[in-house]
Amino acid sequence: MKRKITRVQPQGYCGGVLQAIALAKKCRADNPDTPITILGNLVHNSYVKKALALYDLKTIEDPNRSRLQLLDELQEGIVIFTAHGVSPQVYKKAKQKGLQIVDATCPFVSQTQKIVRDHLIQNAWVFYVGKKGHPEAEAIYSSSDHVILIESEQDIPSHIEGEIFVTNQTTMSILELESIFQAIKDRYPHAVIHDEICNATRVRQQAILDLKNQNVDGLIVVGDPTSNNTQKLAAIGKKANIPYVACVADVTEIDQEKIRSCQHLAITSGASTPTYLTDQICRFVSSNSVEVEPIDIKHIL
């Protein structure tokens, strides 16, 4: 029996990623001779980083250093802030260093940052549900001592008095977030909760949940291992009781033996995954070939 393959929609680049890439390419076109540095990975995909390097756009990234610390490496030229946003301290330091700033922050991330700032001005405690070390989360939890990072229910503090505002990183799991929000509400009934999962994340996750009753026995999620939204898609695939779920960066990571045993294979990709990589995987699993196409970086962007 021929294997059924479903390409889950929507998938691939979200609006924030498209905007960030377009801004970076325009910045180089408008400033052909100026040093341009991206402060951290523009989006969480190593192939996008390699493709941007073809435009002479340098990326500085170190998982052990904050954006504020990474700025110490820059003395001149243009700095591009990534789609994940930066803290006010980073913005201020870049200006003090005399760097030209191009801000590629996703509009949904900017919206969350503004909401948090507004509540901090009102002297509220902010419980921020996110992932430690993730640049989007770092930009917010490093901005004030009144922001408390919550990665799991165990991180909910016990004796906070006063107004409490609760929000979250835009790429969290809709299932995990619901559980954490409820735990906070149980402990602090007066807490004001504001769900900031972006629409691109929500509809991609819901599309995976909707596979639950479609006899899907395999799911491939295409995306970088550093991409939070990609990892959440894979986790939700498991929650949807799909027997085989694999998160792969590209076609070379496909487990051919595992996919051969799948009768109905679904394929999706994270919001920072180039369509080129997903197309390659779709062609590969649809064919009977064991030969893997070489990846051409020029086709990534």
N, C-alpha and C positions, 0 to 999 in steps of 0.2 A: 504494500500500500504506500502510495506517495505521501511524503511528509507534508503537512500543512504548515505554512509559514505566515504569521501575522506580524505586520509592521505596525506597532502600536502608535497611535496618534493622540496628542501631539508629542513631538520629541525634538531633540536637537536645540540649537541656539535659541535662547530667550531674547527678549527685546533689550535687556540690560547688557548682555554679552555682545549683541550686534552693535549697540551704540558704542561700547568700549573699543571694539576692534576698529570701527569706522573712525572714531576720534584719533586713535593711535596712527592709523594710516594717513589721515588728513594732516596730522601734526607733522609727519615726516615730509609729506608733499609740500606743505607750506614753509618748512624749515629744512631745506635739503642739506645745509652745511652745519647745522647746529647739533651738538651732542644731545641726544634724547635718551633718558633713562626711565624705565618703568619701575616704580617702587613696589617690588613684589610681583608675583605673577599676575598679569592683566586679568586673566581668568584661569581657573584651575584645569589646565590641560597642557601637558608638556609639548604636544605637537603644535599648538597655537604659539607657544613660546618660541619654538624653533622657526616657525613661519615668520613671526615678527622679526626675528634676527636677520632674515633675508632683506628686511627693509632698514637694516642698521639701527634697529631699536633694541637697546641693551636692557636686559632685565636683571635686577639685583634681588636675590631672594635667599633667605637663610631661616629655616624653621626655628632656629634657636635665638633669633633676634627679632625684636619688634620693629615696626615701621619707623618709629622714632629713632631707634639705634641705626637702622639701615641708612637713614638720611646722612649720617656722619661720613659716608663714602662719597657723597656728592658735593662738588664745589662749584660747578658751573652748568650752564645749559638749561634744558627743559626737563622737568620731572612730571611724569604722568602718574596720577593716583589711580589705583585700580578700581574695577567695578565694585569691590567690596567696601570701599570708603575708607576714610582715615579719621583719627581723632582730631579735635581742635588743636591739640598740642603739636601734632605733625604738621598741620596746615601753617601754624604760627612759625614753627622752626624753619620750614621751607622758605617762607617769606623773609625771615631774618637772614637766611643764607643768600638771599638775592636770586633764588632760582625762579624761573618762569614756571607757572603751574598750569597743567592741563588736568582737569578733574573729570575722570571717567566713571565716577560713582553711579551705580544703578539708581534710577529715580525712586524705586521702592525702598532701597537701603537709605537714601537721603531722607525719605519720609519717616522711616523708623527713627533715625538719628534726631530729627526735629522733634518728634513726639517725646522722646526721652529727654532732650534738653528742656522742653517746656515743663515737664513734670519735675525735673531737678530744680528749675527756677522756683517752683512752688514748694520747695523743700520736702518733696516726697522721696521715699525710698523707692528705688527701681529694682525689681527682680527681673533679670534678663536671662531668658532661657536660650542657651546657645552652647557652642562648642569651644572649649578653652584652646587658645592658640589660633583659631580660625580668624583671618583678618577682619571679616565683617563684625564678628563678636568682639575682637580685641579693640576695634575702634570705639566701641561703646563702653565695655566694662573698664577700659583704661582711662576713661574720660573723667571719672569722679569716684570718690570713696563711697558715695551713696548708691552706686550701682553694684548689685550683688549678682555674680554669675551663677546660674543654676544649670548644671548639666543633667542632673537626675533628681528624683524626689529626695534623695539623701542630702542634697545640698540646700534644701529649704531651711533657712535659719529659724531659730526658736523664739527669740524674745525681741522682736522688732516692734517698736512702738511708733505710732504716727501713721500718716498716709502711705499707702503702698500701691505702686503702679506696676503692673506686670506686662511684659511684652517679650518679643522673641526674635531670634535670627530668622531671616526670611526663608531659609532653605531647610528648616527642620521637618521631621516626619509629622504628618497630620495626626497620626495615631499616638505617637509618643507625647506630642504636645498636649493633646486632649487629656491624657493621664496626668501630666505634671500640673497643668492648670487646675485640674480638679483637686489634686493634693494640696496645692497652695490655697485654694478656696476653702478647703476643709479646715486648714490651720488658721487662715486669716479671712474670715467671711466678708470683711469690709474691703478687701483688695479689689482694685479696679483692673480688669483683665482686658488686654487689647491684642488680639491675634494679628500678627503681622506676616504670616506666611504669604509670600507673593503668589499671585495668580498662576504664574508659569509653573511654580513648584507644585501648587495644589492640583492643577488639572493633570499634570504628568503623573502624580502619585495616584490620583483617583482612577486614571486610565488603567493603571496596574491592578488596583483593587477590583476593577470591573472585569478582569480576566478570570476571577475566581470560579465562575460557573460556565466557563467556555471550554472545559476539557483541555486546558493548556498544561502540558507536562514539562515544558522547558522554557526558561526565560533568559535571554542574553541582554545585559545592560551594558551599553558601550559608554565608557567614560574613564577619566583619569582616576587613579586611586586616591588622589588628594582632593577630589571633588566631593564635597559633602552631599550635594543634591543627588549625585550619582549613587553614592553609598546608601542613601535613604531609599532610592528606588529599588535597589536590590533587597534591602531589608523588608520593604513592603511586599515585594514579590514572595518572600518567604511567609509573610503574614497572610498572603492570599492562598497559601497552601499549594504553591506550585512546586512540584517535587524537585526539579533541578533548576537552580538559579546561579548564573555565573556573571560576574562583573569583570569585563575585559577592557583593556586600553585600546587594543587594535586587533586586527585579524590574526596576527601571529599567536595570540593567546587563546584562540579557540581550541577547546578540547574536542577533537573530531570524533573520538570514540563515544563521548557522552552525548553529543548532539545527534549521532546516528541512531541512538535509542529513543529519541523523542519523536512522537507522532504529530504533535502540534507545538511548534516552536514559535514563541513570541520574541520580538526584538524591539528594544527601545534604547534611548540614549539620554544622557544627562544634558542639562541646559547649557553646558560649556563644551559640548562635544561636536567637533566638525562633522557635517553631514557626509563629507567625503569618506571618513572612517567607517561610518555606519553603512553607507552604500556598499563599501568593499566587503563588509561582513555579510550583508544580505546577498550579494552575488555569490559569495563563497559557499554559504550554507544552502543556497538554491541549486548549486551545481553538484555534480558527482566528483568533481576534481579534488585532488589532495594538494594541488599546487597553490601556493599563496602568492597573490600579487604583491610586488614590491610597493612600498609606500613612498609616494612622491610628495615631498614637503611643499612644493610649489602649488599644489592643489588644495592645501589646507584652508587658506583664507579666501 
